[in-house]
């Protein structure tokens, strides 16, 4: 099993975001949410809705 498969959704989002050299603020702007929302998703403080998760992932393309 690859190590990436053991990451939480938030940890994976952080990896994807930083791999693209995006700040939380820039990702949040693309998605239309507060940067604190992105931070809370990445830290696992909140679980994003399916729609928010899709919006986050789509904005990283």
GIKATA-V622049 format. One record per run of one state. SS is the DSSP state (H for helix, E for strand, L for the rest). FROM is the first residue (numbers start at 1). TO is the last residue. Records with the same first field share a line. If there is no record, write none. Layout:
SS=FROM-TO ; FROM-TO
This chain:
L=1-2 ; 7-8 ; 20-23 ; 32-34 ; 44-49 ; 60-61
H=3-6 ; 9-19 ; 24-31 ; 35-43 ; 50-59
